Amino acid sequence: MLRWGPWVIYAFTAVLGRPAFAQTNPSVAFFYGKPVPVGQLGRFDWVVVEPDHLDARGLDELQRAGVQVFAYLSLGEAAPEAIDPGWILGRNAPWGSVIVDPRAAEWRSRILARVDALAARGFHGLFLDTLDSYAMVLRADARRAAAVAMASLIRDISDHHRDVKLLFNRGFELLDDVGGRASAVAAESLLYGWDAAAKRYVDVPAADRAWLTDKLHHVEQHFGIPVIVIDYLPESRREDARATARRIQAMGFVPWIATPALDTLGVGTIQSHAARILLLYDGAEPHSPIIDLIAERLQALGCAVDYLDVRGLPREPNGHRAGIVSRFSDDDLPEVLGYGRWLARQIDAGSRVVMFGRPGFPVPRPTLAKLALREDAASSARAARGPARRPDRRRAALRSRELVRWHAAGRSHRAPRPDSKLPGSRSRRFWPECATARASGSLARSHRSRW
């Protein structure tokens, strides 16, 4: 059985501090990332997820917490390789998808089968996306025919599963026909949006804001259902996101402000002031129970945990987070990922770092200096004096998994003495399984974890 020593808890609390909380209701959250942070999403009333990223245990846990879980379902677009060419109306190049003809009988059958499968898994809500994508390529009679077909498909979904709530993403020209089937309507980019073609965040023009605001108020007045606004801002503008959420809420709408991929926890009507921790893992490795234990301990300390696969790193720094925690079994992350450079940028932006196991990459001296750590000089000297020989892949693999030989390069009043004996250690040398440091360099700590 894996156990945590009290000094590991001390490491977390010393580095991350003690969080405070604020609670408000009602609320809606969107999260398409993997794994799904069930603990944090359990505080919301409605949650929209990518269904293949949420296992049965997570779905059950959310539903037992009283959360209405909506499964994402695209009715009007799909990946090119998944579609018969005869169903394709055009392409949505910025998003890398194709626009599917809602009149195609085989496509309709596929959608209804997908709905049956989601209902069988226990989902009682569907977030229907890309409802009006056909309008990007069709005009006049063809557009009207596609709208009729899309409305018919929505009716079929509703008739087959009357206990499933439907959340529409836009689809304004369908509402006179099927608006009564919707439990809520969402719309993206009221104040701030994402230009997928240019890959940049944008301010929505005043005329577009006014048009969309009128449409959303019309939904409220004629259907009496909640209206949700999803706006996009980089994580580095967290305060702007909070201000935007308040502004949208003052307009009478339910806000959700996040990044375009919707793979991190954004800002909604529930504002948590808990310390936010980014928990890094390698999605190419088998899932490790140690990751779950780290997340459980962080959550027990009152932290909000955002999971992130290092094979899909965000570009902007996340300095607003209280810290970054990683757990890798080796130092073999591909160089093309740029993880080492990304981590250095996070440290420069003010993030604190906790490492369990291996760092994931051969850490250069400048990055060690940022962490207020230094490499074991004796170990480096021994490696340098070693005789030249043919590379041995097995020995290299073993070296990439052994304990790192780092020392604290500095100390502070908050850290134990660099030469102090820690619980469970057999020597006064540092052979850390967990190294934590603050970017300022005033805190350096190395502990050997006992799993």
Secondary structure, DSSP 8 states (H G I E B T S, - for coil): -----HHHHHHHHHHH---------S-EEEE-SSS--HHHHTTSSEEEE-GGGS-HHHHHHHHHTT-EEEEEEESSEE-GGGS-GGGEEEEEGGGTEEEE-TT-HHHHHHHHHHHHHHHHHT--EEEEE-TTGGGGT--HHHHHHHHHHHHHHHHHHHHH-TTSEEEEES-GGGHHHHGGG-SEEEEE-SSEEEETTTTEEEE--HHHHHHHHHHHHHHHHHH---EEEEEE--GGGHHHHHHHHHHHHHTT-EEEEE-TT--S--B-SS---S-EEEEEE-TTS---HHHHHHHHHHHHTT-EEEEEEGGG--SS--TTSSEEEEEESSS---GGG-HHHHHHHHHHTT--EEEEEB-SS---HHHHHHTTEEE-HHHHHHHHHS------HHHHHHHTTS---EEES---TTS--TT---TT-SSSS---SEEEE-TTSS-EEEE----
